[in-house]
Amino acid sequence: MTAPEPFRAACVQLTSDRDPAKTFPAAAAFVREAAAAGAALVMTPEVTPMLEPRGRLVLEKVRTEARDEWLPRYRALARETGVWLLLGSMAVKHDEERCANRSILIDADGAIVARYDKIHMFDVDLEGGESYRESRRYRPGGEAVVADSPFGRIGMTVCYDMRFPSLYRDLAQAGADHLTVPSAFARPTGRAHWHVLLRARAIETGCFVFAPAQCGEHADGRKTFGHSLVVDPWGEVLADGGEEPGIVVVDVDPASVGKARAMVPSLGHDRPYTAPSKLHEQAAD
């Protein structure tokens, strides 16, 4: 199969507000800037329209996808600029108690091509008193998604998913050439793990990794790490967005995917094995 033609991609780095009306002008300006720079695929961070730290307020503010007033504006933005737009994620109401953290891929005509609901929930206690319980207000997704595009096949994930390598291997073995990881990464874990995890996911799968990120200080003192990354299939960082809002633009050659996988063809080397827990049970018998 012939690889798609080279293309230009951009990651948008934002400091999203708790009010979507304040976030949209900044997000739209960066998407337009990326399009003017020649990007055909533009990606925004996790919870692009609204970063509301208080779970109770998230439930009060969000709507179902069909009733959301901001998604149509991002779809119109894709039409206006003529880019494929990954709306990194947005909260959409699932029921009265929980939302879905949904990543949405929009084509250059403004049509929704694919949706992915974040599977892995960020339930952790960090040093310094930071605590997150994403599962209180978000319902985990249950389906991995690979979407067709003019740029190659795109495996869609969100933020904390990056700590689960088997998901990315499944996406690559299902034909993904590119992996999207829109994020709102906490600073303590970002400093320790962000770069190495994203490079590892690229190396393990032989995919390009695009990770548009939230940055800066948000409502209620929530701080995100920034450093939007583009990583090539050999694990080289092609672009790093630093700590301020803006865009990173890179030229992408999809042929690099095949070259990396030919050099290290590990995706075809899986072998069956017995899990350790089963061995332990057999020994106990």
N, C-alpha and C positions, 0 to 999 in steps of 0.2 A: 504493500500500500504506500502510495506517494505521500510524503509529509506535506501539510499545508504550507503556503508561502510565508516567508518572514513577515512579521507585523510589529507594530509599536504598541506597547501596553503602558498603562499608568496606574499607580496606586495613589489614592487620595488619603491624606492624613488630616484628621479633624480633631477639634475639641468640641464635641457635640454638647449642646445645651439641654436642659430638662424641658425646654419649650421648643417643639419642632419648628415653630414659626421663626425662631431665632437661628436655628441650625441650617435651615434650607438655603438661605441666601449664600452662606459661606460654602456649603457643599456644591451648590450649583455653579458658583464662580470657579471652583477648582475643576469641576468636570468640564466646563467650557474652556478653561485654560489648557487642560490636557488634550481636548479635542483640537484646539488651535495648534498645539505642538505636534499633531499628527497621530495621536493615539487612537487606535481603533477599538481597543478593549480598555475600559476604565473601571476600576474597582474601588469601592468605598469601605469603611470599617464596619465592624460589628455595631449594632444599635445606632446606625447612622442618624435616623431622624431625631432620636431622643435618647439621651442617657439620663435616666431618672434613677438615682440611687435608692430611693425608697420603694420597696416592692408594693406596698399598699397603694401608693400613688400611681405606679405603673398600671395596676389593674383599673384604677379610676379613669386613666387617660386613654388607654388603648381601645381599639375597636377591632371587629373582625376584619379580615383582609378586604372583604367586599364593601365594607363601610368606611374603611380608612381614607382620610382625606388627603394624605401625603403621598401615598403610593402613586396615584394618578399624576402627580407633579413630577415625580422621578421618571415615570414612563414618558411623559411629555418632554422631559429634559433629554432623554435618549433620542427621541424623534428629532428634536431641535438640533442636536449636535451630530446626529448620524453615527453615534458610537454604540457598541454593545456595552451595556452598563450592568455591572454586578452591584446591586444594592446589598452591601455586605451582610447586614441583617436588620430586621425591624421586629419589634414586639407586636404580635397580633393576638387578639383575644381568642382563647380556645373554649373556655367556659367561665363561670362566675368566679372560680378560684385560681385559675392558672392561664398563662399565655403560652404561645409558641415563639421561640427565637428563630425567626425564619429568614434565610438568605434567598434572594430572588434575582434570577438572571433575566435581563431584559434585552431584546434585540434592538437593532438600529431603527426599527419601525415602531418601537414602543410596546411590542408584544412580549408577554411573559413566556419565556422558553422553559424555565425550570424553577422549582422551589425545593428548598432543603430545610428541614427543621433540625436544629442542633440536637445531637444525640446525647452528648455527655454533659452533665450538669456540674457546675463549679461550686462544690460544697466544701469549703476549706476554712481553716483558721490559720492566719499568717502571723509572723512575728510583728510586734508593734501594735497588736490589738485589732488588725484588720480581720474581718470575718465576712464570709460570703455564703449564702444558702440559696443558690439559684433555683433549686428544686422546689422551694416554697412557693414561688410564683410562676415557674415555667414548667411546662410538660415536656419531657424528653421526646425527641423524634424517634422513629423506629426504622427508618429506611435510608440507606446510602443512595446517593444520586450522582450519576455521571450524565452530563448534558453535551449534546452535539453543538458545535459552533464552527464558524469559518476558520477558526484558529487551531482547531483540534478539539479533542474531547476534554471536557472540564469536570474534574471531580470536586464537588462542593462540600466544604466543611466550615466549622466556625470555632475559633479560639481554643477553648479547653480540649476540643477534639484532638488537638495536635499531640496530646500525651498518650494517645492510643494508636500505636503503629499499625495494628492489624487493620484498622479502618482504611488507612492509606494504601496498604498493600492490596486490599480488596478493590479499592478504586482503580489502582494501576492495573491490576489483573483483569479488570472489567473494561480496560481500554483507555483510561485517562492519560492524557499527555501533560495536563496542567492541573495543579491543585490550588484551590483558593482557600485561604485561611484568614478571613476578616476577623479582627480581634479588638478587644478592649482589655489588654493585659495589665495586671497589677504591676506596680514598679518593683517590689521586692523579688517576685518570681521572674519578672522581665529581665532584670539585671543578671540573674543567675542562669536562666534557661532559654530565653527567647531565641537567640541566635543559634544555639547548638541544636535545639529541638527542630527548628525549621530546616536547618542544613541537613540534619539526619533524615527528615522525611523526604527531602529531595534525593539524597544519596540512595536511600533504601528503595525508592520507587523508580528512579531515573526520570523523574518529572520536573518540570518547572514548578516552583512554588511562589505564589503571589500572596503576600500577607499585608494588606492595608490595615492601618492601626489607628486607634484613638490615642491622643496625646494630651498632656497638660493636666490642669486642675479643673474639675467639674463641680457641679452642685454638691453641697454638704462635704466638701473637702476630698471627694473621690479623685485619685490621681492615677493616670494611665501612662504607660511606658513609652508609647510612640515607636520609633525605629521601624516604620513600614519597610518590609524587605521584599526583594525579588531575588530568588536563588535559582541557579541553573541546575540541570540534571546531574552535574558532577559535584554539586555542593558549593559552588563558588557564589558568593554574594555579589550580585550585579548592581544592586542599589540599596541604600539605607537612608530612610527619611529623616533620621535624627530625631530631635525632640520637639520641633515646632510644626504647626499646621502648614500644609503645602502639598506638593505633588512630587512624585518621582516617576520619571519616564525612561523606559528601556526599550531597546530593539531586541526582539525575540526571534530566534531561528528554530522552528519546531523540529528541524532535522537533528538538532542536538539530542533530542530524546532517544532516537534510534541509535545514535552513535554511543551514547552513554550505556545504553542497555546491551549493546553488542560487546562492549568492553567488560562489563560485569553483568552477565545474564542471570542474575540471581532470581528474578521473577519467575523463571521457568524451572527452578531447582527445588521447589517445595517437595517434602517427603512426609508421608504419614508417620506419626509417632504416638506413643501412649503418654497421656498427660501424667505429671507427677502424682496428682491426687489419686488416680486410679492405681498406680503402682503401690502407693501406700496402703490402699484398701486391700489389695491382693496380699500384701505382706501380712497385714493384720489377720486375715483369714487363716 
